[in-house]
Amino acid sequence: MKDLAPYNEAYTAAMRKAHEDFPADVNIAAIYVDAMMNEHPWDLWYRNGQPKPWTPVIVETLEKLLAKAPEHVGANHMYIHLMEASPEVAKAVPSADRLRTMLPAAGHIIHMPSHIDIRTGDYHKGVLVNEVASAADSNYIAQCKVQGTYPMVYYPHNIHFLAACAFLEGNSKKAIEAAWSLARHADKKYIHEVVAIQHYSIIPFYVLTQLGKWDEILELEKPDTSLAYPVAIWHYARGMAFSAKNNFSNAAIELQSLQEINKDPRLATALVWGVNSTAQLTQIAVNVLSGDLKSKQGAVGEAITLLKEAKNIEDSLLYQEPPDWFFSTRHT
């Protein structure tokens, strides 16, 4: 793929000049902020909460814009994305609350508050807003016969969030239902080309594993064997199920299969949303399953080492919401 960085930099420079020439124009300011954020997608804050070098000017410009135009849809949308990974996520609550009802037919805008809800622990609000967003998008897609990117990845994103928020609020039934709904909406026509669709298709594997639904996991159909990432997570889920049932010989077989797939060089360039490598995710899976087996077999020290390595890989992932490794290794 062609390196777009020089073009993005030139566009940002042009928008900076436009903003300097027309400082009172809120739409020019919004496009300038958008340009800056698109130069550094999902890469605005360090893990320790400190801003990346390019972040302060984005914060300053966007907060000035919101002070002038608090009802600006784009500004509120971007402020949520700007602050959701920051140590001051609550500063975006007013923007989230504005967007809940601002555009009642725009599913993605309705959904946006859940990026803050999931970070502030308002999980039930996240469930509710994604149910409303999904209904709005379903109506839009049906009435306008929409094709392409929106129904393929944006509409399912609502359901993805619904599954995550439902799980976190303790509603396992709704979490499982949403996970399977998401898998059904994974467009198989493009599953080989779009890694995000592969990811959507296996969210049930993650949810069922975290909920300990071992019998259901062992009944799961194996994904298309040409899809390394989904097959790897299928083996991971099965390995965790066998381990939980103290069937260590079968768990070891699943681990061996997972380790073999983990060597597939395609994983390194298969990025979820173009951000994090599936090789990182499958390595986390290897470490978590290996650590689980080691702990069950009494090798606690080795287990802790493996799980710490998994945690370190998880911490190296760029911010995504819901996280690409769907449930934190710290809960293992």
C-alpha positions as CSV (number, residue, x, y, z in Angstrom):
1,M,0.0,0.0,0.0
2,K,1.3,3.5,-0.9
3,D,2.7,5.5,2.0
4,L,0.1,8.2,2.6
5,A,2.0,10.1,5.3
6,P,3.4,12.8,3.0
7,Y,-0.1,13.5,1.7
8,N,-1.6,13.6,5.2
9,E,1.2,16.0,6.3
10,A,0.6,18.3,3.4
11,Y,-3.2,18.3,4.0
12,T,-2.7,19.1,7.6
13,A,-0.3,21.9,6.7
14,A,-2.9,23.3,4.3
15,M,-5.7,23.1,6.9
16,R,-3.4,24.8,9.5
17,K,-2.9,27.7,7.1
18,A,-6.7,27.9,6.4
19,H,-7.4,27.9,10.1
20,E,-4.9,30.7,10.7
21,D,-6.5,32.7,7.8
22,F,-10.1,32.1,9.0
23,P,-9.9,31.6,12.8
24,A,-13.6,32.3,13.3
25,D,-14.8,29.6,11.0
26,V,-15.7,26.6,13.1
27,N,-16.0,24.2,10.2
28,I,-12.5,25.0,9.0
29,A,-11.3,24.4,12.6
30,A,-13.1,21.1,12.7
31,I,-11.5,19.9,9.5
32,Y,-8.1,21.0,10.7
33,V,-8.6,18.9,13.9
34,D,-9.7,16.0,11.8
35,A,-6.6,16.3,9.6
36,M,-4.3,16.3,12.7
37,M,-6.0,13.3,14.2
38,N,-5.9,11.3,11.0
39,E,-2.1,11.7,10.9
40,H,-2.0,9.8,14.2
41,P,-5.0,7.4,14.3
42,W,-5.5,5.9,17.8
43,D,-2.1,7.1,18.8
44,L,-2.7,10.1,20.9
45,W,-1.7,9.1,24.4
46,Y,1.0,7.0,26.1
47,R,0.0,4.2,28.4
48,N,1.0,6.3,31.4
49,G,-1.6,8.9,30.4
50,Q,0.9,11.4,29.0
51,P,0.0,13.0,25.7
52,K,2.0,12.1,22.6
53,P,4.0,15.1,21.2
54,W,1.3,15.9,18.6
55,T,-1.6,15.7,21.0
56,P,-1.6,19.0,23.0
57,V,-2.2,21.2,19.9
58,I,-5.2,18.9,19.0
59,V,-6.6,19.3,22.5
60,E,-6.1,23.0,22.5
61,T,-7.7,23.6,19.1
62,L,-10.6,21.3,19.7
63,E,-11.4,22.6,23.1
64,K,-11.4,26.2,21.7
65,L,-13.7,25.0,18.9
66,L,-16.2,23.4,21.4
67,A,-16.2,26.6,23.5
68,K,-17.3,28.5,20.4
69,A,-19.7,25.8,19.1
70,P,-20.7,23.3,21.7
71,E,-23.4,21.8,19.5
72,H,-21.0,21.1,16.6
73,V,-21.6,17.4,15.7
74,G,-18.1,16.9,14.3
75,A,-16.4,18.6,17.2
76,N,-18.2,16.5,19.8
77,H,-17.5,13.3,17.8
78,M,-13.8,14.1,17.6
79,Y,-13.6,15.1,21.2
80,I,-14.9,11.7,22.3
81,H,-12.2,10.0,20.2
82,L,-9.6,12.4,21.4
83,M,-10.3,11.9,25.1
84,E,-11.4,8.3,25.4
85,A,-7.9,7.0,25.9
86,S,-6.8,9.9,28.0
87,P,-6.5,10.1,31.8
88,E,-9.3,12.7,31.7
89,V,-11.9,10.7,29.9
90,A,-14.7,12.3,32.0
91,K,-14.1,15.6,30.2
92,A,-15.8,14.1,27.2
93,V,-19.0,13.2,29.1
94,P,-20.8,16.4,28.0
95,S,-20.0,15.7,24.4
96,A,-21.2,12.1,24.8
97,D,-24.5,13.3,26.4
98,R,-25.0,15.8,23.5
99,L,-24.7,13.2,20.9
100,R,-27.1,10.7,22.5
101,T,-30.1,12.7,21.0
102,M,-28.6,15.2,18.6
103,L,-29.1,13.2,15.4
104,P,-31.7,10.5,16.1
105,A,-31.5,8.9,12.7
106,A,-27.7,8.7,12.5
107,G,-26.7,5.4,14.0
108,H,-22.9,6.1,14.3
109,I,-23.5,9.4,16.0
110,I,-26.0,7.8,18.4
111,H,-23.4,5.1,19.1
112,M,-20.5,7.4,19.9
113,P,-21.3,8.1,23.5
114,S,-20.6,4.5,24.3
115,H,-16.9,5.2,23.6
116,I,-17.1,7.2,26.8
117,D,-19.6,5.0,28.7
118,I,-17.4,2.0,28.5
119,R,-14.5,4.0,29.9
120,T,-16.4,5.6,32.8
121,G,-18.1,2.4,33.8
122,D,-21.6,3.5,32.6
123,Y,-22.0,0.1,30.9
124,H,-25.8,0.1,30.9
125,K,-25.8,3.4,29.1
126,G,-23.5,1.8,26.6
127,V,-25.9,-1.1,26.1
128,L,-28.9,1.2,25.6
129,V,-27.3,3.6,23.2
130,N,-26.0,0.8,21.0
131,E,-29.4,-0.8,20.9
132,V,-30.8,2.5,19.7
133,A,-27.9,3.0,17.3
134,S,-28.4,-0.5,15.8
135,A,-32.1,0.1,15.2
136,A,-31.4,3.4,13.5
137,D,-28.7,1.9,11.3
138,S,-30.9,-1.1,10.5
139,N,-33.7,1.2,9.3
140,Y,-31.3,3.4,7.3
141,I,-29.7,0.4,5.5
142,A,-33.1,-1.2,4.7
143,Q,-34.8,2.0,3.5
144,C,-31.8,3.3,1.5
145,K,-30.5,-0.1,0.4
146,V,-27.1,1.0,1.6
147,Q,-24.1,-1.1,0.4
148,G,-20.4,-0.9,1.0
149,T,-18.4,0.1,4.1
150,Y,-21.2,1.3,6.3
151,P,-23.2,-1.9,6.6
152,M,-20.0,-4.0,6.4
153,V,-18.2,-2.5,9.3
154,Y,-19.9,0.6,10.9
155,Y,-23.3,-1.0,11.6
156,P,-21.7,-4.1,13.1
157,H,-19.5,-1.9,15.3
158,N,-22.6,-0.9,17.2
159,I,-23.3,-4.6,17.9
160,H,-19.6,-5.2,18.8
161,F,-19.9,-2.4,21.4
162,L,-23.2,-3.8,22.6
163,A,-21.6,-7.2,23.3
164,A,-18.7,-5.6,25.2
165,C,-20.9,-3.3,27.3
166,A,-23.4,-6.1,28.1
167,F,-20.6,-8.3,29.3
168,L,-19.1,-5.6,31.4
169,E,-22.4,-4.8,33.1
170,G,-22.9,-8.5,33.9
171,N,-25.6,-9.3,31.4
172,S,-24.2,-12.6,30.0
173,K,-27.4,-13.4,28.0
174,K,-27.3,-10.1,26.1
175,A,-23.6,-10.3,25.6
176,I,-23.8,-13.8,24.0
177,E,-26.8,-12.7,21.9
178,A,-25.0,-9.6,20.7
179,A,-21.8,-11.6,19.9
180,W,-23.7,-14.1,17.7
181,S,-25.6,-11.2,16.1
182,L,-22.2,-9.6,15.3
183,A,-20.9,-12.9,13.8
184,R,-24.0,-13.1,11.6
185,H,-23.3,-9.6,10.3
186,A,-19.7,-10.4,9.4
187,D,-19.9,-10.2,5.6
188,K,-18.4,-13.5,4.4
189,K,-18.0,-12.0,0.9
190,Y,-15.1,-9.8,2.1
191,I,-13.9,-11.8,5.1
192,H,-10.6,-12.7,3.4
193,E,-9.8,-9.1,2.5
194,V,-11.1,-7.3,5.6
195,V,-9.5,-8.4,8.9
196,A,-12.0,-6.4,11.0
197,I,-14.7,-8.8,9.5
198,Q,-12.7,-11.8,10.6
199,H,-12.5,-10.2,14.1
200,Y,-16.2,-9.6,14.2
201,S,-16.8,-13.3,13.2
202,I,-15.0,-14.7,16.2
203,I,-16.2,-12.3,19.0
204,P,-18.4,-15.2,20.2
205,F,-15.2,-17.2,20.8
206,Y,-13.9,-14.5,23.1
207,V,-17.2,-14.0,24.9
208,L,-17.9,-17.6,25.5
209,T,-14.3,-18.2,26.8
210,Q,-14.5,-15.3,29.2
211,L,-17.9,-16.6,30.4
212,G,-16.7,-20.1,30.8
213,K,-19.2,-21.7,28.4
214,W,-17.0,-24.7,27.8
215,D,-19.5,-27.1,26.3
216,E,-20.7,-24.4,23.9
217,I,-17.1,-23.7,22.9
218,L,-16.5,-27.4,22.1
219,E,-19.5,-27.4,19.8
220,L,-18.2,-24.4,17.8
221,E,-17.7,-25.0,14.1
222,K,-14.1,-24.6,12.9
223,P,-13.7,-21.4,10.8
224,D,-12.4,-21.5,7.2
225,T,-9.0,-23.0,7.5
226,S,-7.5,-20.4,5.1
227,L,-8.2,-17.7,7.8
228,A,-5.3,-18.0,10.1
229,Y,-6.5,-15.6,12.8
230,P,-10.0,-17.0,13.3
231,V,-8.7,-20.6,13.3
232,A,-6.0,-19.6,15.9
233,I,-8.6,-18.1,18.3
234,W,-10.9,-21.2,17.7
235,H,-8.0,-23.4,18.9
236,Y,-7.4,-21.0,21.8
237,A,-11.0,-21.2,23.0
238,R,-11.0,-25.0,22.7
239,G,-7.8,-25.2,24.6
240,M,-9.1,-23.1,27.4
241,A,-12.3,-25.2,27.5
242,F,-10.3,-28.5,27.7
243,S,-8.1,-27.1,30.4
244,A,-11.1,-26.0,32.4
245,K,-12.4,-29.5,32.2
246,N,-9.0,-30.9,33.3
247,N,-8.6,-32.6,29.9
248,F,-5.0,-31.6,29.7
249,S,-4.0,-33.9,26.8
250,N,-6.6,-32.4,24.5
251,A,-5.7,-28.9,25.7
252,A,-2.1,-29.5,24.8
253,I,-3.2,-30.6,21.3
254,E,-5.1,-27.4,20.9
255,L,-2.1,-25.4,22.1
256,Q,0.2,-27.2,19.7
257,S,-2.2,-26.3,16.8
258,L,-2.4,-22.7,18.0
259,Q,1.4,-22.5,18.2
260,E,1.8,-23.7,14.6
261,I,-0.7,-21.2,13.3
262,N,1.1,-18.5,15.3
263,K,4.1,-19.0,13.1
264,D,2.1,-18.0,10.0
265,P,3.9,-14.9,8.5
266,R,0.6,-13.5,7.2
267,L,-0.5,-12.7,10.7
268,A,2.1,-9.9,11.0
269,T,0.5,-7.9,8.2
270,A,-3.1,-8.7,9.0
271,L,-4.2,-5.7,11.0
272,V,-7.5,-5.3,12.8
273,W,-8.9,-1.9,11.6
274,G,-5.4,-1.3,10.1
275,V,-4.1,-0.8,13.6
276,N,-3.0,-3.9,15.6
277,S,-1.5,-7.0,14.2
278,T,-3.3,-10.3,14.5
279,A,0.2,-11.8,15.2
280,Q,0.1,-9.9,18.5
281,L,-3.3,-11.3,19.3
282,T,-2.4,-14.9,18.6
283,Q,0.8,-14.5,20.6
284,I,-1.3,-13.3,23.6
285,A,-3.6,-16.4,23.0
286,V,-0.5,-18.7,23.0
287,N,0.7,-17.2,26.3
288,V,-2.6,-17.2,28.0
289,L,-3.4,-20.8,27.1
290,S,0.1,-21.9,27.9
291,G,0.0,-20.1,31.3
292,D,-3.4,-21.6,32.1
293,L,-2.1,-25.1,31.5
294,K,1.1,-24.5,33.4
295,S,-0.9,-23.2,36.4
296,K,-3.2,-26.2,36.3
297,Q,-0.2,-28.5,36.3
298,G,1.5,-26.8,39.2
299,A,4.2,-24.8,37.4
300,V,3.0,-21.5,38.8
301,G,6.2,-19.6,38.3
302,E,6.3,-20.5,34.6
303,A,2.6,-19.6,34.4
304,I,3.1,-16.2,35.9
305,T,6.0,-15.5,33.5
306,L,3.9,-16.4,30.5
307,L,0.9,-14.3,31.6
308,K,3.1,-11.3,32.3
309,E,4.4,-11.6,28.8
310,A,0.8,-11.7,27.5
311,K,0.1,-8.6,29.6
312,N,3.1,-6.8,28.1
313,I,2.0,-7.6,24.5
314,E,-1.5,-6.4,25.4
315,D,-0.1,-3.2,26.8
316,S,1.8,-2.6,23.5
317,L,-1.4,-2.7,21.4
318,L,-2.5,0.7,20.2
319,Y,-5.8,1.8,21.7
320,Q,-9.0,0.4,20.3
321,E,-12.4,0.3,21.7
322,P,-13.6,-2.4,22.3
323,P,-10.0,-3.6,22.7
324,D,-8.7,-6.0,20.0
325,W,-7.8,-8.5,22.8
326,F,-11.4,-8.4,23.9
327,F,-11.0,-9.0,27.6
328,S,-7.9,-8.0,29.5
329,T,-5.2,-10.5,30.3
330,R,-5.1,-9.0,33.8
331,H,-8.3,-10.9,34.5
332,T,-6.7,-14.2,33.7
